[in-house]
Amino acid sequence: MSSAAVGTSASHTPAPHTPDPENPTPAPQRSVLPVLAIVVTVLMWASTFVIMRWSATDISPGPLALIRLLAGSLTLTALILWVRRGQRLIPRGRGLANTAAFGVIWFAVYTLVFNWAGHFLDAGTVAMMVNLAPLMVGVGAVVFFKEAFSRRLFLGMLISLSGIGFITAAGSTGQLAWAGLIIAFGAAVLYAAGMMVQKLALRDVDPLSATWLGCVAGALALLPFLGQTAGELGDISTGTLIGAIYMGIGPSALGFWFWGYAMNHFPTGKVASATLAVPAVVVLMSALTLGEVPPPLAILGGAVCLAGVAVAQLRRPQRRRSVTRAA
């Protein structure tokens, strides 16, 4: 569809002039929406780290996760009833099983552990630890999905991994809580596992349906926290409640839908590497809203991670075949 489509349109009629290698034809617009989906999702997901950290003293991890997923489930249910009206909504067999597993792993358990990490670490450090996940996904995409091996992608991810080393060094100096680093690492493992299972689910289920069913499955998995949520609801601030609802509507509902859409248009490892930009956004948001800045070693590690993103996302320019001169 990419190169073939361009080639067809170019050969439809004789070209009035020879293409200039110095000014290649702009890329087709087909990739604009998937790229926009990634950018919006990255911004929304970055905001969850700040809200999670801000609300840590006001609400427990379980209730915060349950409120978030209930809001997300209601939003997605309304959305899918509008978009898919008159169509079969529930997939069968393998598609339903993979979607439910993706929802429990990524929506429920990851969100719970993610909220827990915010009780120990600042938002920026949590973001940098969680972004170990793309490294794991990049390897898994090659091993399990047989996606093409990209030396540039893996070089960028290895650079980012060295940046994570600086973050862990900050923990060894006592600047960060080791318990928080371990919990955040666990969240990264769950993040990667959820993304891999999501890729399997998207083979049989469209992105919107997968996001909807996954969010519902996650909310159901968190129902054991319903009693605790009811007990804390009267004591939490209005801002915390609004923040939890926003995380359900924006990052969970729309964000995961957009993410699934992007996953259907780009290789898994390529999409995953884009999330390495999240820590920089989180650090900026956290500094402006919470007045929190990670330790210097963690900031250095984050800068190295972003350098890895630049390497992973940079595409090598394609060589053009030499044009045969007319006699």
C-alpha positions as CSV (number, residue, x, y, z in Angstrom):
1,M,0.0,0.0,0.0
2,S,2.8,2.4,0.8
3,S,5.4,2.2,-2.0
4,A,3.1,0.3,-4.3
5,A,0.5,3.1,-4.2
6,V,3.1,5.7,-4.9
7,G,4.6,3.8,-7.8
8,T,1.2,3.3,-9.4
9,S,0.3,6.9,-9.3
10,A,3.6,7.9,-10.7
11,S,3.4,5.6,-13.7
12,H,-0.2,6.4,-14.6
13,T,0.9,9.1,-17.0
14,P,4.3,10.1,-18.3
15,A,6.0,12.5,-15.9
16,P,6.5,16.0,-17.3
17,H,9.9,16.2,-15.6
18,T,12.4,14.0,-13.8
19,P,12.0,13.9,-10.0
20,D,14.6,15.9,-8.1
21,P,16.5,13.6,-5.7
22,E,17.2,16.6,-3.5
23,N,13.5,17.3,-3.0
24,P,11.7,14.0,-2.8
25,T,7.9,13.8,-3.1
26,P,6.2,14.2,0.3
27,A,5.1,11.0,2.0
28,P,1.4,10.0,1.6
29,Q,-1.0,11.3,4.1
30,R,-2.0,7.8,5.1
31,S,0.2,7.9,8.2
32,V,-0.9,11.2,9.6
33,L,-3.8,9.9,11.6
34,P,-1.8,7.0,13.2
35,V,1.0,9.4,14.1
36,L,-1.5,11.9,15.6
37,A,-3.0,9.1,17.6
38,I,0.4,8.3,19.1
39,V,1.1,12.0,20.0
40,V,-2.3,12.5,21.7
41,T,-2.0,9.3,23.6
42,V,1.5,10.1,24.8
43,L,0.2,13.5,26.1
44,M,-2.7,11.9,27.9
45,W,-0.7,9.1,29.4
46,A,1.9,11.5,30.6
47,S,-0.9,13.4,32.5
48,T,-1.8,10.2,34.4
49,F,1.6,10.1,36.1
50,V,1.0,13.5,37.5
51,I,-2.5,12.9,38.6
52,M,-1.6,9.6,40.1
53,R,1.2,11.2,42.2
54,W,-1.0,14.2,43.1
55,S,-3.8,12.0,44.4
56,A,-1.5,9.5,46.2
57,T,-2.1,11.1,49.7
58,D,-5.9,11.3,49.1
59,I,-6.9,7.8,47.8
60,S,-5.6,4.3,47.9
61,P,-4.3,2.5,44.7
62,G,-7.2,0.1,44.4
63,P,-10.1,2.6,44.6
64,L,-8.3,5.1,42.3
65,A,-7.9,2.3,39.7
66,L,-11.5,1.1,40.0
67,I,-13.0,4.7,39.6
68,R,-10.8,5.2,36.6
69,L,-11.8,2.0,34.9
70,L,-15.5,2.4,35.7
71,A,-15.4,5.9,34.1
72,G,-13.5,4.4,31.1
73,S,-16.0,1.5,30.8
74,L,-19.0,3.8,30.7
75,T,-17.4,6.1,28.2
76,L,-16.4,3.2,25.9
77,T,-19.8,1.6,26.2
78,A,-21.5,4.7,25.1
79,L,-19.0,5.2,22.3
80,I,-19.3,1.7,20.9
81,L,-23.1,1.6,21.1
82,W,-23.0,4.7,18.9
83,V,-20.3,3.6,16.5
84,R,-21.3,-0.1,16.3
85,R,-25.0,0.2,16.5
86,G,-26.7,-2.7,14.7
87,Q,-23.5,-4.8,14.7
88,R,-22.4,-7.7,16.8
89,L,-20.4,-6.3,19.7
90,I,-18.9,-9.3,21.5
91,P,-16.3,-11.4,19.6
92,R,-16.0,-15.1,20.1
93,G,-13.4,-17.7,20.9
94,R,-9.8,-16.7,20.8
95,G,-10.5,-13.0,20.2
96,L,-12.6,-12.7,23.3
97,A,-10.1,-14.6,25.4
98,N,-7.1,-12.5,24.3
99,T,-9.1,-9.3,24.8
100,A,-10.1,-10.2,28.3
101,A,-6.6,-11.2,29.2
102,F,-5.2,-8.0,27.8
103,G,-7.8,-6.0,29.9
104,V,-7.0,-7.8,33.1
105,I,-3.2,-7.5,32.7
106,W,-3.0,-3.9,31.3
107,F,-6.1,-2.2,32.5
108,A,-6.5,-3.8,35.9
109,V,-3.2,-5.1,37.3
110,Y,-0.9,-2.6,35.6
111,T,-3.1,0.3,36.7
112,L,-3.2,-1.0,40.3
113,V,0.6,-1.4,40.5
114,F,1.2,1.9,38.7
115,N,-0.9,3.7,41.3
116,W,1.0,2.0,44.1
117,A,4.4,3.2,42.7
118,G,3.2,6.8,43.1
119,H,3.2,6.3,46.8
120,F,7.0,5.9,46.8
121,L,8.4,7.8,43.8
122,D,7.9,11.2,42.1
123,A,5.9,11.1,38.9
124,G,8.9,11.6,36.6
125,T,10.9,8.7,38.0
126,V,7.9,6.4,37.8
127,A,7.5,7.4,34.2
128,M,11.1,6.6,33.4
129,M,11.0,3.2,35.1
130,V,7.7,2.2,33.4
131,N,9.3,3.1,30.1
132,L,11.5,0.0,30.4
133,A,8.4,-1.6,28.8
134,P,9.2,-0.7,25.2
135,L,12.5,-2.4,25.5
136,M,10.8,-5.6,26.5
137,V,8.1,-5.2,23.8
138,G,10.7,-4.5,21.1
139,V,12.4,-7.8,21.8
140,G,9.1,-9.7,22.2
141,A,7.8,-8.3,18.9
142,V,10.7,-9.9,17.1
143,V,10.6,-13.2,19.1
144,F,6.9,-13.8,19.2
145,F,5.5,-11.8,16.2
146,K,8.4,-12.3,13.8
147,E,8.6,-8.6,13.0
148,A,11.5,-7.3,11.1
149,F,14.7,-6.8,13.1
150,S,15.6,-3.1,13.1
151,R,19.2,-2.4,14.1
152,R,18.4,1.3,14.6
153,L,15.4,0.6,16.7
154,F,17.3,-1.7,19.0
155,L,20.3,0.6,19.2
156,G,18.0,3.3,20.4
157,M,16.4,1.0,22.9
158,L,19.8,-0.1,24.3
159,I,20.8,3.6,24.7
160,S,17.5,4.1,26.6
161,L,18.3,1.1,28.8
162,S,21.6,2.6,29.7
163,G,19.6,5.7,30.8
164,I,17.6,3.5,33.1
165,G,20.9,2.5,34.7
166,F,21.4,6.1,35.9
167,I,17.9,6.0,37.4
168,T,18.7,2.9,39.4
169,A,22.0,4.5,40.5
170,A,19.9,7.2,42.0
171,G,18.2,4.6,44.1
172,S,21.5,3.1,45.3
173,T,22.5,6.6,46.6
174,G,19.3,6.8,48.7
175,Q,17.8,9.5,46.6
176,L,15.0,7.2,45.5
177,A,13.0,4.5,47.4
178,W,14.1,1.1,46.3
179,A,10.6,-0.3,47.1
180,G,9.2,2.3,44.6
181,L,11.8,1.3,42.0
182,I,10.9,-2.4,42.3
183,I,7.2,-1.7,42.1
184,A,7.6,0.6,39.1
185,F,9.7,-2.1,37.4
186,G,6.8,-4.6,38.1
187,A,4.5,-2.1,36.4
188,A,6.8,-2.0,33.4
189,V,6.7,-5.8,33.1
190,L,2.9,-5.7,33.2
191,Y,2.8,-2.9,30.7
192,A,4.9,-4.9,28.2
193,A,2.9,-8.1,28.8
194,G,-0.4,-6.2,28.3
195,M,0.8,-4.6,25.0
196,M,1.9,-8.0,23.7
197,V,-1.4,-9.6,24.5
198,Q,-3.2,-6.6,23.0
199,K,-1.3,-7.2,19.7
200,L,-2.7,-10.8,19.7
201,A,-6.2,-9.5,20.5
202,L,-6.1,-7.0,17.6
203,R,-5.6,-9.9,15.2
204,D,-9.3,-10.8,15.7
205,V,-10.9,-7.7,17.3
206,D,-11.0,-4.1,16.0
207,P,-9.2,-1.5,18.2
208,L,-12.4,0.1,19.6
209,S,-14.0,-3.2,20.6
210,A,-10.7,-4.5,22.1
211,T,-10.3,-1.3,24.2
212,W,-14.0,-1.4,25.3
213,L,-13.9,-5.1,26.3
214,G,-10.5,-4.8,27.9
215,C,-11.6,-1.9,30.0
216,V,-14.7,-3.7,31.1
217,A,-12.7,-6.8,31.9
218,G,-10.3,-4.7,33.9
219,A,-13.1,-3.0,35.9
220,L,-14.6,-6.4,36.7
221,A,-11.2,-7.6,37.9
222,L,-11.0,-4.7,40.3
223,L,-14.5,-5.1,41.8
224,P,-13.0,-6.6,45.0
225,F,-12.0,-3.0,45.8
226,L,-15.6,-1.8,45.6
227,G,-16.1,-1.9,49.3
228,Q,-12.9,0.0,50.0
229,T,-13.8,2.5,47.3
230,A,-17.2,3.2,48.9
231,G,-15.5,3.7,52.2
232,E,-13.0,6.2,50.9
233,L,-15.4,8.0,48.5
234,G,-16.7,10.4,51.2
235,D,-13.3,11.5,52.3
236,I,-11.5,12.1,48.9
237,S,-11.4,15.6,47.5
238,T,-13.4,16.7,44.5
239,G,-10.2,17.3,42.5
240,T,-9.1,13.7,43.1
241,L,-12.5,12.3,42.0
242,I,-12.4,14.5,38.8
243,G,-8.8,13.4,38.1
244,A,-9.8,9.7,38.4
245,I,-12.7,10.2,36.1
246,Y,-10.6,12.1,33.6
247,M,-8.0,9.3,33.6
248,G,-10.9,6.9,32.7
249,I,-12.4,9.0,30.0
250,G,-9.1,10.3,28.4
251,P,-6.0,8.1,28.9
252,S,-7.9,4.8,29.5
253,A,-10.9,5.0,27.0
254,L,-9.7,7.3,24.2
255,G,-6.0,6.8,24.8
256,F,-6.1,3.0,24.5
257,W,-8.4,3.2,21.5
258,F,-6.0,5.5,19.7
259,W,-3.1,3.3,20.8
260,G,-4.8,0.2,19.3
261,Y,-5.4,2.1,16.1
262,A,-1.7,3.0,15.9
263,M,-0.7,-0.6,16.6
264,N,-2.7,-1.7,13.5
265,H,-0.7,0.7,11.3
266,F,2.9,0.5,12.6
267,P,5.1,-2.4,13.9
268,T,4.7,-3.0,17.7
269,G,8.3,-2.1,18.5
270,K,8.1,1.2,16.6
271,V,4.9,2.2,18.4
272,A,6.3,1.1,21.8
273,S,9.4,3.2,21.3
274,A,7.3,6.4,21.0
275,T,6.3,6.0,24.7
276,L,9.9,6.7,25.7
277,A,9.1,10.4,25.1
278,V,6.6,10.2,28.0
279,P,9.1,10.8,30.9
280,A,10.2,14.2,29.5
281,V,6.6,15.3,29.3
282,V,5.9,14.0,32.8
283,V,8.9,15.7,34.3
284,L,7.8,19.0,32.8
285,M,4.2,18.6,33.9
286,S,5.2,17.5,37.4
287,A,7.6,20.4,37.8
288,L,4.9,22.9,36.8
289,T,2.0,21.5,38.8
290,L,3.5,19.6,41.7
291,G,6.9,21.3,42.1
292,E,8.6,17.9,41.9
293,V,11.8,17.2,40.0
294,P,13.5,13.8,39.9
295,P,17.1,13.6,41.4
296,P,19.9,14.7,39.1
297,L,21.0,11.1,38.2
298,A,17.4,10.3,37.3
299,I,17.2,13.4,35.1
300,L,20.4,12.4,33.4
301,G,18.9,8.9,32.8
302,G,15.8,10.4,31.3
303,A,17.9,12.5,28.9
304,V,19.7,9.4,27.8
305,C,16.3,7.6,27.3
306,L,15.2,10.5,25.1
307,A,18.4,10.2,23.1
308,G,17.5,6.6,22.5
309,V,14.1,7.6,21.3
310,A,15.7,9.9,18.7
311,V,17.9,7.1,17.5
312,A,15.0,4.5,17.4
313,Q,12.6,6.8,15.6
314,L,15.1,8.2,13.0
315,R,14.6,6.6,9.7
316,R,17.5,6.1,7.3
317,P,16.8,7.9,4.1
318,Q,16.0,5.5,1.2
319,R,18.4,5.5,-1.7
320,R,16.8,6.3,-5.0
321,R,17.6,4.3,-8.0
322,S,19.5,6.2,-10.6
323,V,17.3,7.5,-13.4
324,T,18.2,6.2,-16.9
325,R,18.8,9.1,-19.2
326,A,16.7,9.3,-22.3
327,A,18.6,8.9,-25.6
